[in-house]
Amino acid sequence: MLQSIHHIAIICSNYQRSKYFYSEVLKLEVIREVYREERQSYKLDLAINGQYIIELFSFPLPPSRPSRPEASGLRHLAFSVANLENVIANLEKQGVIAEPIRTDEFTGKRFTFIADPDDLPIEFYEI
């Protein structure tokens, strides 16, 4: 029935700041960017390694997303990485500080979290 995840939609409060974060800090590829006048909304399509993965939206005055304490709904966005130290070092060069590295008690794999400009938790999971 299901084949794969098609994309993830993220609504941001400051489009230019989030566009910079996802395209320049995380280095996701911009596929297309459109402004939808009738909605006063930008839509930015982003890819990782050529695979369409994120739709970044802006809307006028979106409500804040509860993040902490843990709120019901989707928890976070996770990216697999080959080398956690390299990712953390690259993020730190751009002023993004990662949480301390933790180890998954079930898989033994290492991971860490950062937050996007709207405090959406983003995980980097070493494979």
C-alpha positions in Angstrom: 0.0 0.0 0.0 2.5 2.7 1.1 5.7 3.1 -0.9 7.7 5.8 0.9 7.5 9.2 2.5 6.9 11.7 -0.2 7.7 14.9 1.7 7.5 16.8 5.0 5.8 20.2 5.2 7.2 22.8 7.6 5.5 26.2 8.3 7.9 28.8 9.4 7.4 32.2 11.1 10.2 34.0 9.3 10.6 32.8 5.7 14.0 34.4 4.9 15.6 33.2 8.1 14.2 29.6 7.6 15.1 29.5 3.9 18.7 30.5 4.9 18.8 27.8 7.6 17.6 24.9 5.5 19.4 25.9 2.2 22.6 27.4 3.5 23.2 25.9 7.0 21.8 22.4 6.4 22.7 22.6 2.7 19.5 21.2 1.3 19.0 21.7 -2.4 16.5 24.3 -3.6 14.2 22.7 -6.3 11.8 25.5 -6.7 10.5 28.6 -4.9 7.1 30.2 -5.6 5.2 33.0 -4.0 1.4 32.4 -3.9 -0.2 35.8 -3.9 -3.6 34.6 -2.9 -2.3 33.1 0.3 0.5 35.6 0.9 2.7 32.6 1.2 6.0 31.3 -0.1 6.5 27.7 -0.9 10.1 26.4 -1.1 10.7 22.8 -2.3 14.0 21.3 -0.9 15.8 18.1 -1.7 18.6 16.0 -0.2 20.8 14.1 -2.6 18.4 14.9 -5.4 15.4 13.5 -3.5 12.5 15.9 -2.9 12.0 15.9 0.9 10.7 19.2 2.4 8.1 21.8 1.6 8.9 25.0 3.5 5.9 27.3 3.8 5.4 30.8 5.1 2.0 32.2 6.1 1.0 35.5 7.7 1.1 35.2 11.5 1.3 31.4 12.0 0.8 30.3 15.7 3.9 29.1 17.5 4.5 25.4 17.6 4.7 23.9 21.1 8.0 22.0 21.5 8.9 21.8 25.1 7.5 20.2 27.2 6.9 17.5 24.7 3.7 18.1 22.8 1.5 15.6 21.0 1.9 15.3 17.2 5.0 14.9 15.1 8.1 15.1 17.4 11.0 15.9 15.2 12.7 15.7 11.8 15.7 13.3 11.6 18.5 13.1 9.1 20.9 10.2 8.8 24.6 11.2 8.7 27.8 9.3 8.3 30.0 11.2 10.8 28.3 13.1 13.7 31.5 15.0 14.6 31.8 16.5 11.1 28.1 17.6 11.1 28.5 19.2 14.5 31.7 21.0 13.5 30.1 22.3 10.4 27.0 23.5 12.3 29.2 25.2 15.0 31.0 27.2 12.2 27.6 28.7 11.4 26.7 29.4 15.0 24.4 26.4 15.4 25.0 24.6 18.7 24.1 20.9 19.0 23.0 19.2 22.2 25.5 16.7 23.7 25.9 13.5 21.7 23.8 10.6 23.1 23.7 6.9 22.3 20.5 5.1 21.4 20.1 2.4 24.1 18.5 0.0 21.6 20.7 0.3 18.5 23.9 1.6 20.0 24.0 4.4 17.4 24.9 8.0 18.3 22.7 11.0 17.7 22.2 14.7 18.6 19.7 17.4 18.2 19.6 21.0 17.1 16.7 23.4 16.7 15.6 25.2 13.5 14.7 28.9 13.7 11.2 28.1 15.0 12.5 25.7 17.6 11.6 22.6 15.6 13.8 19.8 16.9 16.1 18.3 14.2 18.0 15.1 14.9 21.2 13.9 13.3 21.5 10.1 13.6 24.8 8.5 12.8 24.5 5.3 10.6 
